[in-house]
Amino acid sequence: MAGSSTVAPDAKQPRPNVFKRTGLFFKDAWGELKRVRWPNRKELVSYTMVVLGTCIFMILLVFAFDLGISYLLRLIGLGK
């Protein structure tokens, strides 16, 4: 690009050793965890109910499809 003012990184610059990179990763991860807004008890219960409701709905949906397909296969003579 003609108007770009970014400079390509120097490929010959050595990376820090694996222990320093690992330490930096955990330091950054800990900093991110401190900034997380954790849900209160009411929100947690609400979110849990949504997840459980969705799981139960999906279980019932798959069960209904399984029953329907089994019935159709028995109807045409391919099932037991």
Chimera marker file (.cmm) of the C-alpha trace (Angstrom):
<marker_set name="trace">
<marker id="1" x="0.000" y="0.000" z="0.000" r="1" g="1" b="0" radius="0.5"/>
<marker id="2" x="1.261" y="3.423" z="-0.850" r="1" g="1" b="0" radius="0.5"/>
<marker id="3" x="0.077" y="5.269" z="2.255" r="1" g="1" b="0" radius="0.5"/>
<marker id="4" x="0.817" y="2.558" z="4.796" r="1" g="1" b="0" radius="0.5"/>
<marker id="5" x="3.040" y="3.635" z="7.665" r="1" g="1" b="0" radius="0.5"/>
<marker id="6" x="3.317" y="0.234" z="9.344" r="1" g="1" b="0" radius="0.5"/>
<marker id="7" x="6.697" y="-1.395" z="9.460" r="1" g="1" b="0" radius="0.5"/>
<marker id="8" x="7.128" y="-5.106" z="8.906" r="1" g="1" b="0" radius="0.5"/>
<marker id="9" x="8.408" y="-6.896" z="12.018" r="1" g="1" b="0" radius="0.5"/>
<marker id="10" x="12.066" y="-7.822" z="11.963" r="1" g="1" b="0" radius="0.5"/>
<marker id="11" x="12.233" y="-11.571" z="11.304" r="1" g="1" b="0" radius="0.5"/>
<marker id="12" x="15.704" y="-11.859" z="12.900" r="1" g="1" b="0" radius="0.5"/>
<marker id="13" x="14.586" y="-10.728" z="16.346" r="1" g="1" b="0" radius="0.5"/>
<marker id="14" x="14.766" y="-13.760" z="18.679" r="1" g="1" b="0" radius="0.5"/>
<marker id="15" x="11.676" y="-14.785" z="20.606" r="1" g="1" b="0" radius="0.5"/>
<marker id="16" x="11.878" y="-15.010" z="24.403" r="1" g="1" b="0" radius="0.5"/>
<marker id="17" x="12.437" y="-18.487" z="25.772" r="1" g="1" b="0" radius="0.5"/>
<marker id="18" x="9.519" y="-20.824" z="26.398" r="1" g="1" b="0" radius="0.5"/>
<marker id="19" x="9.417" y="-20.158" z="30.158" r="1" g="1" b="0" radius="0.5"/>
<marker id="20" x="9.143" y="-16.385" z="29.717" r="1" g="1" b="0" radius="0.5"/>
<marker id="21" x="6.414" y="-16.818" z="27.102" r="1" g="1" b="0" radius="0.5"/>
<marker id="22" x="4.530" y="-19.233" z="29.382" r="1" g="1" b="0" radius="0.5"/>
<marker id="23" x="4.842" y="-16.839" z="32.303" r="1" g="1" b="0" radius="0.5"/>
<marker id="24" x="3.623" y="-13.950" z="30.155" r="1" g="1" b="0" radius="0.5"/>
<marker id="25" x="0.655" y="-16.041" z="29.012" r="1" g="1" b="0" radius="0.5"/>
<marker id="26" x="-0.433" y="-16.801" z="32.583" r="1" g="1" b="0" radius="0.5"/>
<marker id="27" x="0.130" y="-13.197" z="33.662" r="1" g="1" b="0" radius="0.5"/>
<marker id="28" x="-2.069" y="-11.947" z="30.811" r="1" g="1" b="0" radius="0.5"/>
<marker id="29" x="-4.699" y="-14.631" z="31.472" r="1" g="1" b="0" radius="0.5"/>
<marker id="30" x="-4.842" y="-13.671" z="35.169" r="1" g="1" b="0" radius="0.5"/>
<marker id="31" x="-5.254" y="-10.023" z="34.208" r="1" g="1" b="0" radius="0.5"/>
<marker id="32" x="-8.161" y="-10.911" z="31.917" r="1" g="1" b="0" radius="0.5"/>
<marker id="33" x="-9.816" y="-12.995" z="34.652" r="1" g="1" b="0" radius="0.5"/>
<marker id="34" x="-9.665" y="-10.002" z="37.001" r="1" g="1" b="0" radius="0.5"/>
<marker id="35" x="-11.574" y="-7.916" z="34.456" r="1" g="1" b="0" radius="0.5"/>
<marker id="36" x="-14.368" y="-10.472" z="33.990" r="1" g="1" b="0" radius="0.5"/>
<marker id="37" x="-17.768" y="-9.465" z="35.350" r="1" g="1" b="0" radius="0.5"/>
<marker id="38" x="-18.927" y="-12.590" z="37.148" r="1" g="1" b="0" radius="0.5"/>
<marker id="39" x="-22.692" y="-13.237" z="37.395" r="1" g="1" b="0" radius="0.5"/>
<marker id="40" x="-24.478" y="-12.863" z="40.707" r="1" g="1" b="0" radius="0.5"/>
<marker id="41" x="-26.529" y="-15.710" z="42.185" r="1" g="1" b="0" radius="0.5"/>
<marker id="42" x="-29.801" y="-14.685" z="40.501" r="1" g="1" b="0" radius="0.5"/>
<marker id="43" x="-28.171" y="-14.434" z="37.069" r="1" g="1" b="0" radius="0.5"/>
<marker id="44" x="-26.358" y="-17.726" z="37.566" r="1" g="1" b="0" radius="0.5"/>
<marker id="45" x="-29.599" y="-19.548" z="38.410" r="1" g="1" b="0" radius="0.5"/>
<marker id="46" x="-31.309" y="-17.935" z="35.421" r="1" g="1" b="0" radius="0.5"/>
<marker id="47" x="-28.512" y="-18.899" z="33.006" r="1" g="1" b="0" radius="0.5"/>
<marker id="48" x="-28.422" y="-22.430" z="34.410" r="1" g="1" b="0" radius="0.5"/>
<marker id="49" x="-32.177" y="-22.823" z="33.862" r="1" g="1" b="0" radius="0.5"/>
<marker id="50" x="-31.817" y="-21.623" z="30.264" r="1" g="1" b="0" radius="0.5"/>
<marker id="51" x="-29.057" y="-24.164" z="29.603" r="1" g="1" b="0" radius="0.5"/>
<marker id="52" x="-30.981" y="-27.021" z="31.246" r="1" g="1" b="0" radius="0.5"/>
<marker id="53" x="-34.171" y="-26.076" z="29.396" r="1" g="1" b="0" radius="0.5"/>
<marker id="54" x="-32.321" y="-26.004" z="26.082" r="1" g="1" b="0" radius="0.5"/>
<marker id="55" x="-30.733" y="-29.400" z="26.796" r="1" g="1" b="0" radius="0.5"/>
<marker id="56" x="-34.090" y="-30.953" z="27.703" r="1" g="1" b="0" radius="0.5"/>
<marker id="57" x="-35.684" y="-29.465" z="24.577" r="1" g="1" b="0" radius="0.5"/>
<marker id="58" x="-32.917" y="-30.870" z="22.352" r="1" g="1" b="0" radius="0.5"/>
<marker id="59" x="-33.168" y="-34.301" z="24.023" r="1" g="1" b="0" radius="0.5"/>
<marker id="60" x="-36.919" y="-34.389" z="23.391" r="1" g="1" b="0" radius="0.5"/>
<marker id="61" x="-36.450" y="-33.209" z="19.797" r="1" g="1" b="0" radius="0.5"/>
<marker id="62" x="-33.893" y="-35.920" z="19.002" r="1" g="1" b="0" radius="0.5"/>
<marker id="63" x="-36.085" y="-38.508" z="20.757" r="1" g="1" b="0" radius="0.5"/>
<marker id="64" x="-39.104" y="-37.457" z="18.661" r="1" g="1" b="0" radius="0.5"/>
<marker id="65" x="-37.106" y="-37.624" z="15.419" r="1" g="1" b="0" radius="0.5"/>
<marker id="66" x="-35.793" y="-41.051" z="16.393" r="1" g="1" b="0" radius="0.5"/>
<marker id="67" x="-39.310" y="-42.338" z="17.122" r="1" g="1" b="0" radius="0.5"/>
<marker id="68" x="-40.642" y="-40.875" z="13.879" r="1" g="1" b="0" radius="0.5"/>
<marker id="69" x="-37.886" y="-42.308" z="11.715" r="1" g="1" b="0" radius="0.5"/>
<marker id="70" x="-38.167" y="-45.700" z="13.457" r="1" g="1" b="0" radius="0.5"/>
<marker id="71" x="-41.917" y="-45.718" z="12.836" r="1" g="1" b="0" radius="0.5"/>
<marker id="72" x="-41.467" y="-44.847" z="9.158" r="1" g="1" b="0" radius="0.5"/>
<marker id="73" x="-38.817" y="-47.530" z="8.682" r="1" g="1" b="0" radius="0.5"/>
<marker id="74" x="-41.074" y="-50.144" z="10.298" r="1" g="1" b="0" radius="0.5"/>
<marker id="75" x="-43.953" y="-48.934" z="8.139" r="1" g="1" b="0" radius="0.5"/>
<marker id="76" x="-42.043" y="-49.560" z="4.897" r="1" g="1" b="0" radius="0.5"/>
<marker id="77" x="-40.590" y="-52.839" z="6.162" r="1" g="1" b="0" radius="0.5"/>
<marker id="78" x="-36.950" y="-51.885" z="6.748" r="1" g="1" b="0" radius="0.5"/>
<marker id="79" x="-37.049" y="-51.863" z="10.540" r="1" g="1" b="0" radius="0.5"/>
<marker id="80" x="-37.474" y="-54.661" z="13.074" r="1" g="1" b="0" radius="0.5"/>
<link id1="1" id2="2" r="1" g="1" b="0" radius="0.2"/>
<link id1="2" id2="3" r="1" g="1" b="0" radius="0.2"/>
<link id1="3" id2="4" r="1" g="1" b="0" radius="0.2"/>
<link id1="4" id2="5" r="1" g="1" b="0" radius="0.2"/>
<link id1="5" id2="6" r="1" g="1" b="0" radius="0.2"/>
<link id1="6" id2="7" r="1" g="1" b="0" radius="0.2"/>
<link id1="7" id2="8" r="1" g="1" b="0" radius="0.2"/>
<link id1="8" id2="9" r="1" g="1" b="0" radius="0.2"/>
<link id1="9" id2="10" r="1" g="1" b="0" radius="0.2"/>
<link id1="10" id2="11" r="1" g="1" b="0" radius="0.2"/>
<link id1="11" id2="12" r="1" g="1" b="0" radius="0.2"/>
<link id1="12" id2="13" r="1" g="1" b="0" radius="0.2"/>
<link id1="13" id2="14" r="1" g="1" b="0" radius="0.2"/>
<link id1="14" id2="15" r="1" g="1" b="0" radius="0.2"/>
<link id1="15" id2="16" r="1" g="1" b="0" radius="0.2"/>
<link id1="16" id2="17" r="1" g="1" b="0" radius="0.2"/>
<link id1="17" id2="18" r="1" g="1" b="0" radius="0.2"/>
<link id1="18" id2="19" r="1" g="1" b="0" radius="0.2"/>
<link id1="19" id2="20" r="1" g="1" b="0" radius="0.2"/>
<link id1="20" id2="21" r="1" g="1" b="0" radius="0.2"/>
<link id1="21" id2="22" r="1" g="1" b="0" radius="0.2"/>
<link id1="22" id2="23" r="1" g="1" b="0" radius="0.2"/>
<link id1="23" id2="24" r="1" g="1" b="0" radius="0.2"/>
<link id1="24" id2="25" r="1" g="1" b="0" radius="0.2"/>
<link id1="25" id2="26" r="1" g="1" b="0" radius="0.2"/>
<link id1="26" id2="27" r="1" g="1" b="0" radius="0.2"/>
<link id1="27" id2="28" r="1" g="1" b="0" radius="0.2"/>
<link id1="28" id2="29" r="1" g="1" b="0" radius="0.2"/>
<link id1="29" id2="30" r="1" g="1" b="0" radius="0.2"/>
<link id1="30" id2="31" r="1" g="1" b="0" radius="0.2"/>
<link id1="31" id2="32" r="1" g="1" b="0" radius="0.2"/>
<link id1="32" id2="33" r="1" g="1" b="0" radius="0.2"/>
<link id1="33" id2="34" r="1" g="1" b="0" radius="0.2"/>
<link id1="34" id2="35" r="1" g="1" b="0" radius="0.2"/>
<link id1="35" id2="36" r="1" g="1" b="0" radius="0.2"/>
<link id1="36" id2="37" r="1" g="1" b="0" radius="0.2"/>
<link id1="37" id2="38" r="1" g="1" b="0" radius="0.2"/>
<link id1="38" id2="39" r="1" g="1" b="0" radius="0.2"/>
<link id1="39" id2="40" r="1" g="1" b="0" radius="0.2"/>
<link id1="40" id2="41" r="1" g="1" b="0" radius="0.2"/>
<link id1="41" id2="42" r="1" g="1" b="0" radius="0.2"/>
<link id1="42" id2="43" r="1" g="1" b="0" radius="0.2"/>
<link id1="43" id2="44" r="1" g="1" b="0" radius="0.2"/>
<link id1="44" id2="45" r="1" g="1" b="0" radius="0.2"/>
<link id1="45" id2="46" r="1" g="1" b="0" radius="0.2"/>
<link id1="46" id2="47" r="1" g="1" b="0" radius="0.2"/>
<link id1="47" id2="48" r="1" g="1" b="0" radius="0.2"/>
<link id1="48" id2="49" r="1" g="1" b="0" radius="0.2"/>
<link id1="49" id2="50" r="1" g="1" b="0" radius="0.2"/>
<link id1="50" id2="51" r="1" g="1" b="0" radius="0.2"/>
<link id1="51" id2="52" r="1" g="1" b="0" radius="0.2"/>
<link id1="52" id2="53" r="1" g="1" b="0" radius="0.2"/>
<link id1="53" id2="54" r="1" g="1" b="0" radius="0.2"/>
<link id1="54" id2="55" r="1" g="1" b="0" radius="0.2"/>
<link id1="55" id2="56" r="1" g="1" b="0" radius="0.2"/>
<link id1="56" id2="57" r="1" g="1" b="0" radius="0.2"/>
<link id1="57" id2="58" r="1" g="1" b="0" radius="0.2"/>
<link id1="58" id2="59" r="1" g="1" b="0" radius="0.2"/>
<link id1="59" id2="60" r="1" g="1" b="0" radius="0.2"/>
<link id1="60" id2="61" r="1" g="1" b="0" radius="0.2"/>
<link id1="61" id2="62" r="1" g="1" b="0" radius="0.2"/>
<link id1="62" id2="63" r="1" g="1" b="0" radius="0.2"/>
<link id1="63" id2="64" r="1" g="1" b="0" radius="0.2"/>
<link id1="64" id2="65" r="1" g="1" b="0" radius="0.2"/>
<link id1="65" id2="66" r="1" g="1" b="0" radius="0.2"/>
<link id1="66" id2="67" r="1" g="1" b="0" radius="0.2"/>
<link id1="67" id2="68" r="1" g="1" b="0" radius="0.2"/>
<link id1="68" id2="69" r="1" g="1" b="0" radius="0.2"/>
<link id1="69" id2="70" r="1" g="1" b="0" radius="0.2"/>
<link id1="70" id2="71" r="1" g="1" b="0" radius="0.2"/>
<link id1="71" id2="72" r="1" g="1" b="0" radius="0.2"/>
<link id1="72" id2="73" r="1" g="1" b="0" radius="0.2"/>
<link id1="73" id2="74" r="1" g="1" b="0" radius="0.2"/>
<link id1="74" id2="75" r="1" g="1" b="0" radius="0.2"/>
<link id1="75" id2="76" r="1" g="1" b="0" radius="0.2"/>
<link id1="76" id2="77" r="1" g="1" b="0" radius="0.2"/>
<link id1="77" id2="78" r="1" g="1" b="0" radius="0.2"/>
<link id1="78" id2="79" r="1" g="1" b="0" radius="0.2"/>
<link id1="79" id2="80" r="1" g="1" b="0" radius="0.2"/>
</marker_set>
